[in-house]
Structure formats: C-alpha cells, structure tokens
Amino acid sequence: MAVLQAYAMVAIAGAWLWAFAQFWTFMVIELPKDLGPYSQMSSLSMFMHRAFPMRETNDIEFEYKFEHVLMLANVMLVLMMGWMPTRYELREKAEKLKKAAGKGKKK
C-alpha cells in the first residue's frame, strides 16, 4: 500500500509540474506574443518571469527534470504529514476523556 501511495504522490507531483510548465509557457511566452509588439507584460506574467526564470532554456520554455518531480513529491508529503502530539496534548486529551466518562456515569 505504501509503494502505491508513493507512486501516486510522484504522479501527482509530475502532473502538477506539467500543468505549471504549460501555464508558465502561456503566461511568459505566448500571452505577450498574442498581445502584440507594443504591449507590456501583465503583472502576473512579469512575476512568473522573474520568480521562475529559465535561463537554461533562454526563457523559451519551462523545463524540469525527474529530480524536480521527486523534490516536489517529498515537499508535498512532508506538508501533508501530521505532527506527533506532544506530552501536554496527550495529557489534555486523556483528561477530557476522563471528564466525558465521568459525566456519562453521573447521568
């Protein structure tokens, strides 16, 4: 089951990067071409051009490798993991359960 979840996470990360690459290409390359030679880039296009530069491809396409997919999958996995409860939280939960059990017996 864990292997299946890992492959699913890699597939989701790959699909997200593919979709982001398509969006980046549209916003940074295609949209300014469609608007004409005297137009300015929109603020989102300029942000994407500056925040995600592709100097390796001379800004003609958004390129990523399998390592990028793995890194994104790992980051998404860490963000989705739950934090272990602290000793204080466990003690608080046990006290709430005791109070709830005590109220149930009194009725």
PASESE-287622 format. One line per 3 residues: number of its first residue (from 1); their letters; for each residue x, y, z of N, C-alpha, C. Coordinates in steps of 0.05 Angstrom, whole numbers, plus 32768, in hexadecimal, padded with zeros to 4 digits. Atoms other than C-alpha are relative to their C-alpha. Layout:
BEGIN
NUM) A) X,Y,Z,X,Y,Z,X,Y,Z ~ ...
This chain:
BEGIN
1) MAV) 8010,7FE8,8000,8000,8000,8000,8011,8019,8000 ~ 7FEE,7FE9,7FFE,8039,8030,8011,800D,8006,7FE5 ~ 7FF4,7FFC,801A,805A,8025,7FCE,7FED,800C,7FEC
4) LQA) 8015,7FF5,8011,8019,8034,7FAA,7FFC,801E,8007 ~ 8003,7FE5,7FF8,8012,8074,7FD2,8018,8011,7FF7 ~ 7FE8,7FF2,8009,805A,8088,7FC1,7FFE,8005,7FE2
7) YAM) 8002,7FFC,801D,804E,807D,7F77,7FEA,8014,7FF9 ~ 8015,7FED,8005,800D,80A4,7F7B,800A,801D,8006 ~ 7FF6,7FE6,7FF9,8031,80DE,7F9D,8013,800A,7FEA
10) VAI) 7FEE,7FF9,8016,8067,80DE,7F66,7FEF,8008,7FE7 ~ 8011,7FFA,8017,8030,80DD,7F31,7FF2,801B,8003 ~ 800D,7FE6,7FFB,800B,8117,7F51,8014,8017,7FFD
13) AGA) 7FEB,7FEB,8003,804C,813F,7F56,8008,8004,7FE3 ~ 7FFA,7FFE,801C,805C,8130,7F0E,7FEA,800E,7FF0 ~ 8016,7FF3,800E,8017,8145,7EF6,7FFF,801D,8007
16) WLW) 8000,7FE4,7FF8,801B,8185,7F1F,8016,8010,7FF2 ~ 7FEA,7FF2,800D,805F,8197,7F02,7FFA,8003,7FE2 ~ 8007,7FFE,801D,8046,8188,7EBB,7FEC,8017,7FFC
19) AFA) 8014,7FEB,8003,8009,81B5,7EC6,800D,801B,8005 ~ 7FF3,7FE7,7FFB,8035,81EB,7EE4,8012,8009,7FE9 ~ 7FF0,7FFA,8017,8064,81E7,7EA9,7FEF,800B,7FE9
22) QFW) 8012,7FF6,8015,802A,81F0,7E79,7FF6,801D,8006 ~ 8009,7FE5,7FF8,8010,822C,7EA1,8016,8014,7FFE ~ 7FE9,7FEE,8002,8056,824B,7EA5,8005,8007,7FE3
25) TFM) 7FFB,7FFB,801D,8060,8243,7E5A,7FEB,8013,7FF5 ~ 8015,7FEE,800B,801D,8264,7E4C,8003,801C,800B ~ 7FFF,7FE5,7FF4,8026,829E,7E7D,8019,800F,7FF8
28) VIE) 7FE7,7FF2,8004,806F,82AD,7E6E,8007,8002,7FE2 ~ 7FF8,8000,801C,8076,829B,7E24,7FE9,8007,7FEE ~ 8016,7FFD,8013,8033,8296,7E01,7FEF,8019,8003
31) LPK) 8011,7FE9,7FFC,800A,82CD,7E21,800C,801A,7FF6 ~ 7FF4,7FE8,800B,803C,8305,7E12,8001,8000,7FE2 ~ 8001,8001,801D,8040,82EC,7DCA,7FE5,8007,7FF5
34) DLG) 801C,7FFB,800A,7FF4,82EE,7DC3,7FF8,801D,8004 ~ 8008,7FE4,7FFB,7FEF,8334,7DE0,800D,8014,7FED ~ 7FF4,7FEF,8014,801C,8351,7DAB,801B,800B,8009
37) PYS) 7FE4,7FF7,7FFA,8061,8372,7DA7,8001,8018,8013 ~ 7FFE,7FE8,7FF0,804F,83B2,7DCC,7FF2,7FFD,801C ~ 800E,8005,7FE7,802B,8392,7E07,8014,7FFB,8016
40) QMS) 7FEF,8007,7FE9,8047,838A,7E4D,7FF6,7FE6,800B ~ 8007,8019,7FF3,8048,8349,7E73,7FED,8007,8017 ~ 8012,7FFC,7FE9,8010,8342,7EA6,8010,7FFC,801A
43) SLS) 7FF1,8002,7FE7,8024,8344,7EEF,8005,7FE3,8007 ~ 7FFB,801D,7FFA,801B,82F8,7EF7,8015,7FF5,7FED ~ 7FEC,800A,8013,8044,82EB,7EB8,801C,800A,8009
46) MFM) 7FE6,7FF6,7FF7,807C,8318,7ED2,8009,7FF2,801A ~ 7FF9,800E,7FE7,8079,82F7,7F17,800B,7FE4,7FF9 ~ 7FF8,801B,8007,807E,82B1,7EF8,801B,8000,7FF1
49) HRA) 7FE7,7FFE,800F,80B6,82C7,7ECA,8018,8005,8013 ~ 7FEB,7FFA,7FED,80DE,82E3,7F05,8003,7FEB,8016 ~ 7FFF,8013,7FEA,80CC,82B0,7F3A,800A,7FE4,7FF7
52) FPM) 7FF8,801B,800B,80D7,8272,7F0E,800F,8004,7FE6 ~ 7FF1,7FFC,8019,810D,8285,7EDC,800A,7FE6,7FF4 ~ 7FF6,8018,800D,8122,8252,7EA9,8018,8008,7FEF
55) RET) 7FE8,7FF7,800E,8168,826A,7E97,800C,7FE9,7FF0 ~ 7FF5,8017,800E,817B,8223,7E82,7FF5,7FFD,7FE4 ~ 800D,8002,801A,814A,8225,7E48,7FFD,801B,7FF3
58) NDI) 8002,7FE5,800B,8152,8270,7E3B,7FE3,800A,8000 ~ 801C,7FF8,7FFC,810B,827B,7E53,7FEE,7FF9,7FE8 ~ 8012,8008,8015,80EB,8255,7E1A,7FED,7FE9,8008
61) EFE) 8012,8014,7FF5,80CC,821C,7E43,8007,7FFA,801D ~ 7FFC,8007,7FE4,80C3,8205,7E8A,8009,7FE3,8000 ~ 7FF5,801B,8001,80EF,81C8,7E94,8004,7FF5,801C
64) YKF) 7FFB,800D,7FE7,80F2,8197,7ECE,8009,7FE4,7FFC ~ 7FF6,801B,8002,8112,8155,7EDC,7FF3,7FEE,8015 ~ 800D,8012,7FEE,80FE,8117,7F02,8008,8006,801D
67) EHV) 7FF8,7FF8,7FE5,8126,8130,7F3F,7FED,8015,800B ~ 8013,7FEB,7FF7,80F7,816C,7F42,7FE6,7FF4,8008 ~ 8019,800E,7FFA,80BB,813E,7F41,8003,7FF2,801C
70) LML) 7FFB,800E,7FE6,80D9,8115,7F7B,8001,8014,8017 ~ 7FFF,7FEC,7FEA,80E8,8154,7FA3,7FE5,800B,8006 ~ 801B,7FF6,7FFB,80A2,816F,7F9A,7FEF,7FEB,800E
73) ANV) 800F,8016,7FF3,8085,812B,7FAE,8008,7FFF,801E ~ 7FF7,8001,7FE5,80B0,812B,7FED,7FF6,8018,8010 ~ 800A,7FE9,7FF2,809C,8172,8000,7FE3,7FFE,8005
76) MLV) 801C,8004,7FFC,8053,8163,7FF5,7FFA,7FEB,8016 ~ 8004,8015,7FEC,8059,8124,8020,8005,800B,801C ~ 7FFA,7FF5,7FE6,807A,8149,8059,7FEA,8014,8009
79) LMM) 8015,7FED,7FF8,8045,8180,8057,7FE6,7FF1,8007 ~ 8019,800F,7FFA,800D,814B,8059,8003,7FEF,8019 ~ 7FFC,8010,7FE8,802C,8125,8094,7FF4,800E,8018
82) GWM) 800A,7FF4,7FE7,800D,812F,80D8,8016,8001,8014 ~ 7FED,7FFE,7FEA,8035,8146,8113,7FF9,7FED,8015 ~ 8005,8012,7FE9,803E,8116,814C,7FF6,8011,8017
85) PTR) 800A,7FF0,7FEA,8016,812D,8188,8015,8001,8017 ~ 7FED,7FFD,7FEA,803F,8148,81C2,7FF5,7FF3,8019 ~ 8008,800C,7FE6,803D,812D,8209,7FE8,8010,800B
88) YEL) 8016,7FEF,7FF5,8011,8168,821D,7FE6,7FFB,7FF2 ~ 8019,8005,800F,7FDF,815B,81E5,7FF5,7FE5,8007 ~ 800A,801B,7FF8,7FDB,8111,81F7,7FF3,8001,801C
91) REK) 800B,7FFE,7FE5,7FD0,8122,8241,7FE5,800F,7FFF ~ 8018,7FF1,8002,7F9B,8155,822E,7FE9,7FEF,7FF4 ~ 8014,8011,800C,7F77,8123,8202,7FF6,7FEB,8014
94) AEK) 8007,8015,7FEC,7F78,80EE,823A,7FEE,800D,8015 ~ 8012,7FF2,7FEC,7F5A,8121,826B,7FE5,8005,7FF5 ~ 801B,7FFC,800D,7F22,8132,823A,7FF1,7FE6,7FFF
97) LKK) 800D,801A,8001,7F13,80E8,8232,7FF6,7FF8,801B ~ 8008,8006,7FE5,7F11,80DF,827D,7FE7,8010,8008 ~ 8017,7FEF,7FF9,7EE1,811A,8285,7FE8,7FF6,7FF1
100) AAG) 8017,8009,800F,7EB5,8100,824E,7FF5,7FE5,800B ~ 8008,801A,7FF4,7EB4,80BA,826E,7FF2,8005,801A ~ 800B,7FF9,7FE6,7EA5,80D9,82B2,7FE4,800C,7FFD
103) KGK) 801A,7FF4,8005,7E6A,8101,8296,7FEC,7FEA,7FF7 ~ 8011,8016,800A,7E4F,80C3,8273,7FF6,7FEE,8017 ~ 8008,8012,7FEA,7E4E,809B,82B4,7FEC,800E,8013
106) KK) 8012,7FF2,7FED,7E2B,80D2,82DD,7FE3,8001,7FF6 ~ 801C,7FFF,800B,7DEE,80D3,82AE,7FF5,7FE5,8002
